[in-house]
Amino acid sequence: MTEASARAVVEEFCHFMKRDPCNSGARMMLAASPDLQQLADACHTVAEMVILLLFIVLASSAAIYLYSCQFMGTRAKPRLPPGPRGRPFIGKIIQLSQQYGGIYSLQMARQRYVVLADALIADDLLVTRAATTSSRESSYIASKTLWNGMGVIASPQNEIWQKHRQIIQQALRSQGVDNAADVIQKPLVRLCEKLALRAVDEEELQLIFAEYSLENFLSMLLGQNHDMLPESLLRQLLSMMDEMLKLMIPLANKEDFFAPLQRLSTSSYCQARQSRSRLLVIMNSLLEFIEPQSSSSTNCFGRTLLQKEEQGEIDNFEKCSLAMVWIIAAHASFPGFFVSFVSSISSRLEVQQCARQELATNIETHGLRHSDQQKLPYCRAVLLEAMRCNRASINSPHLVTEDMILGRHVIPAGTALVLDTWTINHDEASFQDPMLFEPRRHIRGELPTPRGVAAANFWIFGTGRRICPAHCPSWASRGRRARAIMTTLKKVIGA
């Protein structure tokens, strides 16, 4: 190749770049070297000409590449939220929330999880978009084997779940708020008697509240006849309930993540099958103690279930599973909250004094009713603060049924959403001194947004379409419980 031919190649390349105004690399090169012709004239050898040509080609390619990356970066596809690689330990969820922020993803074998640790994100996904985030993952052990596809807690969002939830809501409406408060009065009196006897440690306190919670919900299930249950039946019920709760712990069963194990008779599978068989025997025996129908009898959930079965709306297994879900919901959540409540206020004498003074001033001798809640702003604030400071727990994950876009993140269908309530309720950006138990923050209005039903109750009853159906009666009766506990708290935990 002669010097003249090389010079001709460079000149032709320069003319090409000038003729192509749409070429981004050409524009950038011409701006950087406006007179390429002078450079070509300065070359005296073929080698210099070839080197110059290669430099121009490489520089143009680099410019085009950088421009393309910048252009495509503004149109980047949404990606999964960031998260740790490998299989993290579930006990580190709070630490992971502090590291990755309000939303991050985890991969557990075949199942993808997205953890929500921000109130606004949780409200958007679980409340505003509840239509696509209110199902449950169909776990092999809990959903399919233990509950046989039923059970309001573990079942997916389908027609069976909707029917069972409507039955529970109908029973709660027929019972009424004040009627429910009257039914639970006797268990509450017994609770206060136990608390007033002597100082107890936290372990014994947990047992006392567990017994109260069970008696409380049995009274709502069976009516006044719950006192007639034999001790042996109660022991069987408690034993079965503990077994079922262990099988229902989120992310606890390896069979849910590794399909080959589902072909084996593992210990979890055998225990789930055994518990399902015991469920029919124990719950049918339990429902035989329902208070007979009379003009003076109270409405109870068990009678509603028997009526639905007689009308052919539910079968025997549905009846037993609904009754068991009713009891499990009480046993799984209420004792822990009550222990947290008492532990929070037992060593704070100023909180107890303010609450007792408000109770003595505003509550009449006939007792607290639902309409009197507005007269107890401080007691209400104490309960809300105890709910905010409730111990960390992992609620049942919500399953996404359709692909979702959240800002620059995509959440594919089949992803399970886990709510990190502890991080949300202790967010320094939302609560001043979040580790401090301060009831007056709820009176002063130092509350973040959003303030829907779930957020207003600090997510303790769940959220979205999966919120506990009994959250309204529960809230209505908490004032009565607060008054009773406050008046007997002097001897609790050595206070």
C-alpha positions, 0 to 999 in steps of 0.5 A, spaced: 500 500 500 503 506 497 503 513 501 498 516 496 493 510 496 493 511 504 492 518 504 486 517 499 483 512 504 483 517 510 480 523 505 475 518 503 473 516 511 473 524 513 468 525 507 464 519 509 464 522 517 462 529 514 456 526 509 453 523 515 450 528 520 446 522 524 452 519 526 454 521 533 461 518 533 462 522 527 459 529 530 464 527 536 470 526 532 469 532 528 468 536 534 474 534 537 479 534 531 475 539 526 481 539 521 482 531 520 485 533 513 491 537 516 493 531 520 493 527 513 497 531 510 502 531 516 503 524 515 509 522 511 509 514 511 504 509 510 505 506 517 503 513 520 497 513 516 495 506 518 496 508 525 492 514 524 486 511 521 486 505 526 486 511 532 480 514 528 476 508 528 477 506 535 475 513 537 469 513 533 467 506 536 468 508 543 464 515 542 458 511 539 459 506 545 459 511 550 453 515 547 449 508 546 450 506 554 448 513 556 442 513 551 440 506 553 441 507 561 435 512 561 431 507 558 433 501 563 429 495 564 426 495 571 430 490 575 429 486 582 430 490 588 437 489 591 439 483 596 444 479 599 446 473 595 445 466 597 441 463 602 441 468 608 438 467 615 431 469 616 433 471 623 437 477 620 432 480 616 432 486 621 439 487 619 438 486 612 433 492 612 438 496 615 443 495 610 438 495 604 433 500 605 425 499 605 425 494 599 430 488 598 429 481 595 431 474 598 432 467 594 430 461 598 431 455 593 426 456 588 422 461 592 423 469 591 421 473 597 421 481 597 422 484 604 418 491 605 421 495 611 418 502 609 411 504 611 409 507 604 412 502 600 408 497 604 401 501 604 402 501 596 403 494 595 399 491 600 393 496 601 393 500 594 394 494 590 391 489 594 388 485 589 394 482 586 398 482 593 393 478 597 394 471 596 398 466 599 404 461 597 401 454 596 406 451 601 406 443 601 406 442 608 402 448 611 397 449 605 396 443 602 398 437 607 395 440 614 389 444 611 388 441 605 387 447 601 383 450 606 384 455 612 383 462 612 390 463 614 394 459 609 389 458 603 390 462 597 386 468 595 380 464 591 373 462 592 374 458 598 378 463 602 372 468 600 367 464 602 370 462 609 372 469 610 365 472 609 363 466 614 367 469 620 365 476 618 358 474 619 359 471 625 362 477 628 357 482 626 351 477 629 355 477 635 356 485 636 361 489 639 358 490 646 356 482 646 363 480 645 365 484 650 360 481 655 362 474 653 370 475 654 368 478 661 369 472 665 376 470 662 378 477 664 376 477 671 380 470 672 386 473 668 386 479 673 385 474 679 391 471 677 395 477 676 393 480 683 396 474 686 403 475 686 409 477 682 411 473 676 416 472 671 416 473 664 415 466 662 410 465 667 406 471 665 407 468 658 403 462 660 398 466 664 396 470 658 396 464 653 391 461 658 387 467 658 387 468 650 385 461 649 379 461 654 377 468 651 376 465 644 373 459 646 368 463 650 367 466 643 366 460 640 362 456 644 359 461 649 358 460 656 359 453 656 366 453 655 367 452 662 364 445 661 370 443 657 374 437 660 381 438 662 383 432 658 380 435 651 383 442 653 390 438 653 389 435 647 387 441 644 393 445 646 398 439 644 395 439 637 395 447 636 402 447 638 404 442 633 400 446 627 403 452 629 410 449 628 408 447 621 405 454 619 412 458 621 413 461 615 420 459 611 421 453 616 419 447 612 425 445 607 419 441 603 416 447 601 423 449 597 426 442 595 421 439 591 424 432 591 423 432 599 415 432 597 416 425 594 418 422 601 415 421 608 419 426 612 417 428 619 414 434 617 409 431 612 407 425 617 406 430 623 402 434 618 398 428 616 397 426 623 395 433 625 389 434 620 386 427 622 386 429 629 383 436 627 377 432 625 376 428 632 378 434 637 374 439 634 368 435 633 368 433 640 369 441 642 363 443 638 359 438 642 359 443 648 356 449 644 351 453 649 344 450 647 340 455 643 335 459 647 332 466 648 338 468 654 343 464 650 349 469 647 351 468 639 357 464 638 361 462 632 360 455 633 353 455 633 354 459 626 358 454 623 353 448 625 348 452 622 352 453 616 353 445 616 346 444 616 344 448 611 350 445 606 354 451 605 360 447 608 362 440 610 365 437 616 372 439 615 371 446 613 367 447 619 373 444 623 378 448 620 374 454 621 373 453 628 381 451 629 383 457 625 379 461 630 383 459 636 390 459 633 389 466 631 388 467 638 393 463 641 399 465 636 398 473 637 395 475 643 399 472 648 405 475 645 402 482 645 399 482 652 406 480 655 409 486 651 404 490 653 405 488 661 413 488 660 413 495 657 409 499 662 410 495 669 417 498 670 414 505 668 410 508 674 409 515 671 405 511 665 401 507 670 399 513 674 397 517 669 393 511 666 389 510 673 388 517 674 384 517 667 380 511 668 378 513 675 376 520 672 372 517 666 369 510 667 363 509 671 361 504 676 357 500 670 364 499 666 367 500 660 363 500 653 365 501 646 362 508 646 367 510 652 373 509 648 374 517 646 374 518 654 380 515 655 386 518 650 392 516 654 390 509 655 388 509 648 395 512 647 399 506 652 395 501 648 398 504 641 405 505 644 405 498 646 403 495 639 408 499 636 413 497 641 411 489 640 416 484 639 419 483 632 415 477 628 414 474 621 407 475 618 405 470 613 407 472 606 403 475 601 403 472 594 404 477 588 399 474 583 401 479 577 407 482 575 408 489 578 412 495 577 415 499 583 419 505 581 425 502 578 424 495 581 420 489 578 416 484 582 414 478 578 408 474 579 409 468 584 414 473 589 412 472 596 412 479 600 414 479 607 413 485 612 418 487 616 414 490 622 419 492 627 423 496 622 417 500 620 415 501 627 422 503 629 424 508 623 427 514 626 425 518 620 418 517 622 418 516 630 422 521 634 427 516 639 423 510 636 426 505 642 423 509 647 416 507 650 413 514 650 405 514 649 404 521 649 407 521 642 400 518 640 396 524 643 401 530 640 400 527 633 407 525 632 405 519 627 407 518 620 403 517 614 400 513 611 395 512 617 390 507 614 387 501 618 393 497 618 398 502 619 394 505 625 394 499 628 402 498 627 400 492 622 399 488 628 393 485 625 396 484 618 394 488 612 390 489 606 385 483 604 389 479 609 387 483 615 384 480 621 377 480 621 376 480 628 380 487 629 374 491 630 372 487 636 379 486 638 380 494 638 373 495 642 375 490 647 382 493 649 380 498 653 376 494 658 382 489 658 387 495 659 382 498 665 382 491 668 390 490 667 392 497 670 388 496 676 392 490 678 399 491 675 402 493 682 403 486 683 405 484 676 413 482 675 414 485 682 412 492 680 
